[in-house]
Amino acid sequence: MSFPSAMLVPEALGAGRDGAVDITYIGVGLAAALILLQILVSIRLCLGLHSQLAVAAVRCVVQLSLLGYILAPIFQLNSPWLVLAYAGFMVWVSALEAIGRPTRVYKGLFYHTLGIVLLAAGCTMGYGLALVVGVSPWWSPQYLIPVLGMVLGNTISGISVGLAAVMEELTMGADRIEQLLSLGASRAEATRDLLGRAVRLAMTPLLNQMSVVGLVSIPGMMTGQILGGSHPDQAARYQMVIMFLLGAASTAAAVGSTSAAVAHVVDGCHRLRPERLVPRAKSAGVNGLLTEGAKQLWGVLVTLVSSFAELQTTIMSCLLEFCCCCHLREGAEGSRHAQDEAAAGAAGGSNSIYGSSRAVDEVQEPLLPPQPPEYHSTHTPA
């Protein structure tokens, strides 16, 4: 069995654009077949993850395909407003995903997180692209969108870990914080330790990544540069810049989000307000939003189908009533027409009888001789 050459994986380097090897859909399908190994392991060990793995694989393919189709016109048009609009969408989704991990939240957490993500990512991107890399124009989609995606990914991780640790400390260690506040400690003094632990947890993943980069793993930025045909030395420099930008953005976002959470739960009068923490809604985060959106879309579709069925039933009943009315009207008109014909026939018969009798009279009248006038005067009785 042979496949068309356009669908097979190219064999020679430089077969793609700029020396990169193009991956065909068959290549993607062969790589996706490896997910079957994880599904088999889940089934064999009764992990119950096979359905989640299948859904995750489908979502991965769909989301990345959509991303490719969305980025293509953005790169072609090269419009600053379009690039900034997509960047704003990325920031909004990042803030929504960052608040999806903590089990307890407070009112206004999303807006606080959105502002922190926007400030941390915006300052880091401006510093990195304008001063470090020296991109001109600074909003060039080739640099802004990929680098912003990596920065936001690590920012989400830092905020999620930091918020989860702070919320747990404020819930489980509320007695210790309240004790410190009752002994005269300020808000900053009573929450200094928990803030330090939360920020340390948020910084640990990136710290571990920076420690082993280049020795154990080659990060994504450097891999992309090398696959794109860049010199390994230049790719290594790009990766250094990216790692430093990621560390700054993640740390700033973690510090800002945890400090905002502590400032909201422990008010300005140095009082602990645990009632401000509420359980997280099931629809929080991107996954919850997609699930809730899918449920709402399904409800809308069911409503539309039921409304269409009701409309169809109404139309059919109206058509039946209209047909019945037409038949009744035709029957009434037919009976009226028959009555009119009968009446016309009766009237015609009477007229013919009257006419015939009149004709007989006219015929018989001339048979009588006319009487002279003297006859009447002579025969007048006395």
BELBELWO-V724827 format. One record per backbone hydrogen bond with DSSP energy under -0.5 kcal/mol. NH is the residue of the N-H (numbers start at 0). CO is the residue of the C=O. If there is no record, write none. Layout:
# BELBELWO-V724827
nh: {NH | NH}
co: {CO | CO}
This chain:
# BELBELWO-V724827
nh: {6 | 7 | 9 | 13 | 14 | 15 | 18 | 19 | 21 | 23 | 25 | 27 | 28 | 29 | 30 | 31 | 32 | 33 | 34 | 35 | 36 | 37 | 38 | 39 | 40 | 41 | 42 | 43 | 44 | 45 | 46 | 47 | 52 | 53 | 54 | 55 | 56 | 57 | 58 | 59 | 60 | 61 | 62 | 63 | 64 | 65 | 66 | 67 | 68 | 69 | 70 | 71 | 72 | 73 | 74 | 75 | 76 | 77 | 82 | 83 | 84 | 85 | 86 | 87 | 88 | 89 | 90 | 91 | 92 | 93 | 94 | 95 | 96 | 97 | 98 | 99 | 100 | 104 | 108 | 111 | 112 | 113 | 114 | 115 | 116 | 117 | 118 | 119 | 120 | 121 | 122 | 123 | 124 | 125 | 126 | 127 | 128 | 129 | 130 | 130 | 131 | 132 | 133 | 134 | 139 | 142 | 143 | 144 | 145 | 146 | 147 | 148 | 149 | 150 | 151 | 152 | 153 | 154 | 155 | 156 | 157 | 158 | 159 | 160 | 161 | 162 | 163 | 164 | 165 | 166 | 167 | 168 | 169 | 170 | 171 | 172 | 172 | 173 | 176 | 177 | 178 | 179 | 180 | 181 | 182 | 183 | 184 | 189 | 190 | 191 | 194 | 195 | 196 | 197 | 198 | 199 | 200 | 201 | 202 | 203 | 204 | 206 | 207 | 208 | 209 | 210 | 211 | 212 | 213 | 214 | 215 | 216 | 218 | 222 | 223 | 224 | 225 | 226 | 227 | 228 | 229 | 234 | 235 | 236 | 237 | 238 | 239 | 240 | 241 | 242 | 243 | 244 | 245 | 246 | 247 | 248 | 249 | 250 | 251 | 252 | 253 | 254 | 255 | 256 | 257 | 258 | 259 | 260 | 261 | 262 | 263 | 264 | 265 | 266 | 266 | 269 | 272 | 273 | 275 | 276 | 277 | 277 | 279 | 283 | 287 | 288 | 289 | 290 | 291 | 292 | 293 | 294 | 295 | 296 | 297 | 298 | 299 | 300 | 301 | 302 | 303 | 304 | 305 | 306 | 307 | 308 | 309 | 310 | 311 | 312 | 313 | 314 | 315 | 316 | 317 | 318 | 319 | 320 | 321 | 322 | 323 | 324 | 325 | 326 | 327 | 328 | 329 | 330 | 331 | 332 | 333 | 334 | 335 | 336 | 337 | 338 | 339 | 340 | 341 | 342 | 343 | 344 | 345 | 346 | 347 | 348 | 349 | 350 | 351 | 352 | 353 | 354 | 355 | 356 | 357 | 358 | 359 | 360 | 361 | 362 | 363 | 364 | 365 | 366 | 367 | 367 | 375 | 376 | 377 | 378 | 379}
co: {3 | 3 | 21 | 18 | 11 | 19 | 15 | 16 | 19 | 21 | 6 | 23 | 24 | 25 | 26 | 27 | 28 | 30 | 31 | 32 | 33 | 33 | 34 | 35 | 36 | 37 | 38 | 39 | 40 | 42 | 41 | 41 | 48 | 49 | 50 | 51 | 52 | 53 | 54 | 55 | 56 | 57 | 58 | 59 | 60 | 61 | 62 | 63 | 64 | 65 | 66 | 67 | 68 | 69 | 70 | 71 | 72 | 73 | 78 | 79 | 80 | 81 | 82 | 83 | 84 | 85 | 86 | 87 | 88 | 89 | 90 | 91 | 92 | 93 | 94 | 96 | 97 | 277 | 105 | 107 | 108 | 109 | 110 | 111 | 112 | 113 | 114 | 115 | 116 | 117 | 118 | 119 | 120 | 121 | 122 | 123 | 124 | 125 | 125 | 126 | 126 | 127 | 128 | 128 | 136 | 139 | 139 | 140 | 140 | 142 | 143 | 144 | 145 | 146 | 147 | 148 | 149 | 150 | 151 | 152 | 153 | 154 | 155 | 156 | 157 | 158 | 159 | 160 | 161 | 162 | 163 | 164 | 165 | 166 | 167 | 167 | 168 | 170 | 172 | 173 | 174 | 175 | 176 | 177 | 178 | 180 | 179 | 185 | 186 | 188 | 190 | 191 | 192 | 193 | 194 | 195 | 196 | 197 | 198 | 199 | 200 | 202 | 203 | 204 | 205 | 206 | 207 | 208 | 216 | 211 | 211 | 211 | 216 | 218 | 219 | 220 | 221 | 222 | 223 | 225 | 224 | 230 | 231 | 232 | 233 | 234 | 235 | 236 | 237 | 238 | 239 | 240 | 241 | 242 | 243 | 244 | 245 | 246 | 247 | 248 | 249 | 250 | 251 | 252 | 253 | 254 | 255 | 256 | 257 | 258 | 259 | 260 | 261 | 264 | 270 | 266 | 264 | 271 | 272 | 273 | 104 | 275 | 102 | 280 | 283 | 284 | 285 | 286 | 287 | 288 | 289 | 290 | 291 | 292 | 293 | 294 | 295 | 296 | 297 | 298 | 299 | 300 | 301 | 302 | 303 | 304 | 305 | 306 | 307 | 308 | 309 | 310 | 311 | 312 | 313 | 314 | 315 | 316 | 317 | 318 | 319 | 320 | 321 | 322 | 323 | 324 | 325 | 326 | 327 | 328 | 329 | 330 | 331 | 332 | 333 | 334 | 335 | 336 | 337 | 338 | 339 | 340 | 341 | 342 | 343 | 344 | 345 | 346 | 347 | 348 | 349 | 350 | 351 | 352 | 353 | 354 | 355 | 356 | 357 | 358 | 359 | 360 | 361 | 363 | 363 | 364 | 371 | 372 | 373 | 374 | 376}
